[in-house]
Amino acid sequence: MTYYSLVFWLFALITVGSAFIVVMSKNLIYSVFSLLLTFFGVAGLYVLLSADFIAIVQLIVYVGGILIVLIFGVMLTGSVLTEGLKTNVTNMLLGSVATGALAGLLILLFTNNNLYPNTQVLTPVPLKDISRLFIVDYLVLFELLGVLLLAALIGAASIGRKEKV
């Protein structure tokens, strides 16, 4: 086993294990902090795939933005800390079946070349080309997406803060 394989399996174990804790934990705080580990694990997997730009975006957007907002939202809302998450066997069974079906479909798609015989293996795109696309070609869409995400966060915060009558 090479060092690359060892590091890959370490990041895979961290990612899958912490994602399992996110789903199965009854405590919301444990779920949010496990989500932090999941995001770091995914970023590590991106680095191993030589997708450094996507790894940095993963850290900046998800860990630096969305997860911090989640943590502050959970910490500033006192009633959320006393509530337990409610899961039942039916939801867990349906989720397991859906996950298994998706995994089976992905395995079928990636192992059967007869389904898509003309597809080519993706080659790594240089960071220079990706940054040019963001700054030149898709700048307006990139900025609109940022505004849309900000509006969604503000809307979610205002809905969550309304007093119950």
N, C-alpha and C positions, 0 to 999 in steps of 0.2 A: 504494500500500500504506500503510495507516494504522499508527500506532504500536502500536495494539492487536494488529493482525495480526502485526507484526514481533515483538512480545514473545511472542505465542502460538507462533509458529514457533520462536523461540529456546527456549522451555520444552519444546516438543514435541521438538525436536532433542536437547536435553540428556536428556530422559527416555528417548527411544527409543535414542539412542546409548549411554547408560550401561547401559540394560537389555540391550542387545546385548553389551556388554563383560561384564556379569554372567554371561550364559549362555555366552559363547564363551571366556572367560579360563581358562587352565589353572592360574593362581595363585589360591589362595583369598583371599589378602589383597586382590588387585586386584578380585576379585569382590565382596567385602564393601564396599570403599570405593566401588566403582561403584554398588552398591545404595544407598549413602548419597546419591549424586547423583541416582539415580532417584527416591528418596523426596522429595528437595527439588524436583525437577522436577514431580512430581505435585502437591505442595503449591502450587507456583506456578501450575499449571493450575487448581487449585481457586480460588485467589485471582482469577484472570481470569474465572472463572465466577460471581463474587460469592458464593462459598460459603466465606466467611471462617472460619466455625466448623469446617467440615470440614478446612480447611487447617491450622488450629491443632491440631486433634485428630491430623491426619496427622503434624505435626511432633512433638507431645508423645508420642504412642503409638509411632509407628514409629521416628522418628529418635531421640527421647529415651529410649525404652525398649528396644524389641526390637533395634534395630541396635546399640546400645551393648552389650547383653548378647552379641550375636553377636561383636562386636569383641573384648570381653574374653575370651569363650570361645575364640576363635581364638588370641588372643595368649597366653593362659595354658596352652594345650595345645601342648606343644612338638612332638609328633609330627605334628600337623596341618600345621605349617609346612613339613616336609620332604616330605610326600606331595603328589604332583601329582594334579590332578583327571583322571579318566579319562572321556573321551568317545569314542564311535566314530561312524562314518558312519551306521550304522543308527539310532541314537538321534537323531542330528541330523536325519536324513531324516524319521523319524516325527514328531518335534517340529515340523518345518517344515510337514508335511502337516496336522497337527492345528491349528496356528496359522492356516494358510490356510483350513481348513474353518471355523474359528470366525470368522475375519474375514469370510468370504463370508456366513455365516449372519447376522452382525450387520449387514452392509451390506444384505442382503435384508430383514431386519426393519425397519431404520430408513428404507429408501427406499420400501418398498411399503406404502402406507397402506391398501390393500385387506385386508391381513391383520387389522388391528385398526382398524376404521372408527370405533369409538366412543371411542377414547382421546383424552384431552385433553393439551395441553402442560402439563408440570409448572410450577407457579409457584413462585418462591422462597419458602421458609418463613422467617418472621422468627426470629432467634436467640432471642427471648424464648419463643416456642412450643417450640422444641427443648429449651431449658434447662428449661422447666417439665415437659416429658415426662420428661427424665432425672431430675430432682430429685423430682418428685411421683408420676407415674404408674408409671414403670419403675425406681424406685430400687433395689428388691430385685433385679431382674434384672440391673441394671447392676453392682451389687456382687457378685452371684454370678458374673457373667462375669469380673470382675477376679480373684476367688478361683480360678476355673477356669483362667484363664491363668497365675496364679502357680503352681498345682499342676502344670500342664503344664511350666512352666519348671523347677521343682524336680525333677520326674520325669525330664525330659530330661537335666538335670545329673547326677542320680544314676546314670542308665543309662550316660551317657558316662564317668563317673568310676570305674566298677567295674573292678577289676583283672581282667585276662584270665588265666585259669588254663590 
